[in-house]
Amino acid sequence: MNPLRDPRDRRLPRVPDPCVLVVFGVTGDLARKKLIPAVYDLANRGLLPPGFVLLGFARRDWGDGDFETVAKEAARKGARTEFRDDVWQRLAEAIRFLPGAFDDDAAFDKLAETLREVDASHGTLGNAAFYLSIPPAAFPVVLQQMERTGMADNARSGGWRRVVVEKPFGHDLGSAQELNQMVDKVFGAQDVFRIDHYLGKETVQNLLALRFANTLFEPIWNAHHIDSVQITMAEDVGIESRAGFYEETGAARDVLQNHLLQLMALTAMEEPSSFDAEALRTEKRKVLGAIRPPKDLARYTVRGQYDQGWLAGQRVSGYRSEKDVAADSRTETYAAVRLEVETRRWAGVPFYLRTGKRLPRRVTEIAVLFRKAPHLPFSKTDTEELGSNQLVVRVQPDEGMTLRFGSKVPGSAMEVRDVAMDFLYGEAFTESSPEAYERLLLDVLLGDASLFPHNQEVEDSWRVIDPIEQFWAEGGEPELYRAGEWGPAAADEMLAGDGRAWRRP
Ligand SMILES: NC(=O)c1ccc[n+]([C@@H]2O[C@H](COP(=O)([O-])OP(=O)(O)OC[C@H]3O[C@@H](n4cnc5c(N)ncnc54)[C@H](OP(=O)(O)O)[C@@H]3O)[C@@H](O)[C@H]2O)c1
């Protein structure tokens, strides 16, 4: 090792070892919209190794050429960076396709043989990452096939073998534990990468920079100064064509259990000793392990379902009228909860989490609301327009940060009103942010697990969600809210009962 080079120095672009990326379910929605474009973007940025092979596996009767045509179209449509024919040509030379169903032993034997061939033809040194972009029900059979053929075995391959597991990681604690055991039986713990694509977002990583690279925020990042935290992920879209998935899942399992609890963990965690996967995950786990489901579930959990309404000038139908949704469906499309972190730093600070579909606009943000000044030496009328100080991290869109504070209104009176100071990624930097999948795929190939939740984090998150789901399952119907509005009235009442109100993002 070069003694002058700090191994933690990440300014220089890191290029992975020569390797194969095997995508199971390569004809699916995720592969077309996200994975293939991300592979192209990495190639375009020069971040793929010279010996790189993309191997698609699915049950179409395609040859390499057919797959290449489809992949090219997907890259052209979905890539973040400019589409360049010369980049594609180089990538296309390293694209392979293998037809087969997951229960087809011969197809997996052929895959194992192809991996050996590719080692010889492209110098991939036995290195391979397997991306499970497949329905969760197919995880067991694919894992069994990989175990049977020895494909997951680092020692046998002579290189590294890694697996990428897409969410959902189970549908409750029991099924998550089963899945974790299944994956851990086939792959070593350090070779398992669970994707929560929110962690690949630049703004989410910036939360760590904001908190731990500055001196400004950390001294006030605690219950003495913070009144409450609101974490919102709102979507204006409905369920699109994913009724089958959504009917089984609902908003809490789809978003709260993973994305929102991960954002909460990053907001609340202590400073890690380094940004190694181990150190980061340890701190996140401590927070997730200290979150308790609300004691009063009736008061501090809300679920809703969108009814017909208007969005962006268009009439949209209610959830129960969507294609393939049961007319009496009780699936929630909106979920809000109040959680607390039982630590000295956060004692008594409520974290309000909410997510919903068919809300007025697509926005994800973390809003930290500070306590009001204990004494205001102004007349009451002068501060009528003064709210609480807020730090808002905008995860998407308009990535950036806003600081809201009171300022004197020009004039002879001492009138104070809220103003905002904005930091916008798009304005502060000339470089555009990589897509989350681009960043995460690269990290998988580099073997850097910092941005991937550990299985204990997944299980701790289910420990928070399971009692809520159970309570809802025993209760009545979700409350309807009109599409295009900010969720059911009960969500407003939940905060009003605490003397607070939701921010309007
Ligand atoms: N789509 C998203 O935006 C998104 C977001 C987050 C997480 N995810 C997760 O990512 C995974 C993939 O999602 P997706 O939306 O891409 O699903 P999808 O569109 O249904 O694609 C599933 C893929 O698996 C293949 N497949 C299914 N059963 C098979 C079998 N028995 N043998 C061989 N191939 C089989 C399908 O091949 P055929 O084409 O031959 O059916 C298809 O290529 C899921 O775990 C999902 O929860 C997806």
The ligand as an SDF file (V2000), in Angstrom:
LIG
                    3D

 48 52  0  0  0  0  0  0  0  0999 V2000
  -40.2280   -1.3410   -9.5250 N   0  0  0  0  0  0  0  0  0  0  0  0
  -39.7960   -0.5590   -8.5780 C   0  0  0  0  0  0  0  0  0  0  0  0
  -39.7830    0.6670   -8.7310 O   0  0  0  0  0  0  0  0  0  0  0  0
  -39.2740   -1.1310   -7.2740 C   0  0  0  0  0  0  0  0  0  0  0  0
  -38.9410   -0.2520   -6.2310 C   0  0  0  0  0  0  0  0  0  0  0  0
  -38.4240   -0.7660   -5.0510 C   0  0  0  0  0  0  0  0  0  0  0  0
  -38.2540   -2.1280   -4.9180 C   0  0  0  0  0  0  0  0  0  0  0  0
  -38.6160   -2.9650   -5.9240 N   0  0  0  0  0  0  0  0  0  0  0  0
  -38.3850   -4.4110   -5.7250 C   0  0  0  0  0  0  0  0  0  0  0  0
  -37.5680   -4.9070   -6.7810 O   0  0  0  0  0  0  0  0  0  0  0  0
  -37.9290   -6.2250   -7.1350 C   0  0  0  0  0  0  0  0  0  0  0  0
  -38.3050   -6.2610   -8.6140 C   0  0  0  0  0  0  0  0  0  0  0  0
  -39.4140   -5.3950   -8.8330 O   0  0  0  0  0  0  0  0  0  0  0  0
  -40.0130   -5.1150  -10.2760 P   0  0  0  0  0  0  0  0  0  0  0  0
  -40.9780   -3.9950  -10.1140 O   0  0  0  0  0  0  0  0  0  0  0  0
  -38.9370   -4.9740  -11.2860 O   0  0  0  0  0  0  0  0  0  0  0  0
  -40.8460   -6.4690  -10.5520 O   0  0  0  0  0  0  0  0  0  0  0  0
  -41.3910   -6.9890  -11.9260 P   0  0  0  0  0  0  0  0  0  0  0  0
  -41.5570   -5.8820  -12.9040 O   0  0  0  0  0  0  0  0  0  0  0  0
  -42.5750   -7.8570  -11.6050 O   0  0  0  0  0  0  0  0  0  0  0  0
  -40.2030   -7.9240  -12.4590 O   0  0  0  0  0  0  0  0  0  0  0  0
  -39.9180   -9.1640  -11.8990 C   0  0  0  0  0  0  0  0  0  0  0  0
  -38.8670   -9.8660  -12.7340 C   0  0  0  0  0  0  0  0  0  0  0  0
  -38.6720  -11.1880  -12.2250 O   0  0  0  0  0  0  0  0  0  0  0  0
  -38.8290  -12.1260  -13.2880 C   0  0  0  0  0  0  0  0  0  0  0  0
  -39.4110  -13.3500  -12.7810 N   0  0  0  0  0  0  0  0  0  0  0  0
  -40.4900  -13.4840  -11.9490 C   0  0  0  0  0  0  0  0  0  0  0  0
  -40.7120  -14.7930  -11.6910 N   0  0  0  0  0  0  0  0  0  0  0  0
  -39.7560  -15.4880  -12.3660 C   0  0  0  0  0  0  0  0  0  0  0  0
  -39.4420  -16.8680  -12.4980 C   0  0  0  0  0  0  0  0  0  0  0  0
  -40.1620  -17.8140  -11.8560 N   0  0  0  0  0  0  0  0  0  0  0  0
  -38.4000  -17.2230  -13.2410 N   0  0  0  0  0  0  0  0  0  0  0  0
  -37.6540  -16.2870  -13.8900 C   0  0  0  0  0  0  0  0  0  0  0  0
  -37.8940  -14.9550  -13.8190 N   0  0  0  0  0  0  0  0  0  0  0  0
  -38.9350  -14.5720  -13.0680 C   0  0  0  0  0  0  0  0  0  0  0  0
  -39.7480  -11.4500  -14.2510 C   0  0  0  0  0  0  0  0  0  0  0  0
  -39.5990  -12.0560  -15.5120 O   0  0  0  0  0  0  0  0  0  0  0  0
  -40.7900  -12.0570  -16.5850 P   0  0  0  0  0  0  0  0  0  0  0  0
  -40.6560  -10.7570  -17.2980 O   0  0  0  0  0  0  0  0  0  0  0  0
  -40.4860  -13.2110  -17.4340 O   0  0  0  0  0  0  0  0  0  0  0  0
  -42.0740  -12.1800  -15.8070 O   0  0  0  0  0  0  0  0  0  0  0  0
  -39.2260  -10.0210  -14.2000 C   0  0  0  0  0  0  0  0  0  0  0  0
  -38.0630   -9.9130  -14.9630 O   0  0  0  0  0  0  0  0  0  0  0  0
  -39.0880   -6.5950   -6.1900 C   0  0  0  0  0  0  0  0  0  0  0  0
  -38.5410   -7.2430   -5.0680 O   0  0  0  0  0  0  0  0  0  0  0  0
  -39.6500   -5.2410   -5.7810 C   0  0  0  0  0  0  0  0  0  0  0  0
  -40.2900   -5.3060   -4.5380 O   0  0  0  0  0  0  0  0  0  0  0  0
  -39.1010   -2.4990   -7.0930 C   0  0  0  0  0  0  0  0  0  0  0  0
  1  2  1  0
  2  3  2  0
  2  4  1  0
  4  5  1  0
  4 48  2  0
  5  6  2  0
  6  7  1  0
  7  8  2  0
  8  9  1  0
  8 48  1  0
  9 10  1  0
  9 46  1  0
 10 11  1  0
 11 12  1  0
 11 44  1  0
 12 13  1  0
 13 14  1  0
 14 15  2  0
 14 16  1  0
 14 17  1  0
 17 18  1  0
 18 19  2  0
 18 20  1  0
 18 21  1  0
 21 22  1  0
 22 23  1  0
 23 24  1  0
 23 42  1  0
 24 25  1  0
 25 26  1  0
 25 36  1  0
 26 27  1  0
 26 35  1  0
 27 28  2  0
 28 29  1  0
 29 30  1  0
 29 35  2  0
 30 31  1  0
 30 32  2  0
 32 33  1  0
 33 34  2  0
 34 35  1  0
 36 37  1  0
 36 42  1  0
 37 38  1  0
 38 39  2  0
 38 40  1  0
 38 41  1  0
 42 43  1  0
 44 45  1  0
 44 46  1  0
 46 47  1  0
M  CHG  2   8   1  16  -1
M  END
$$$$
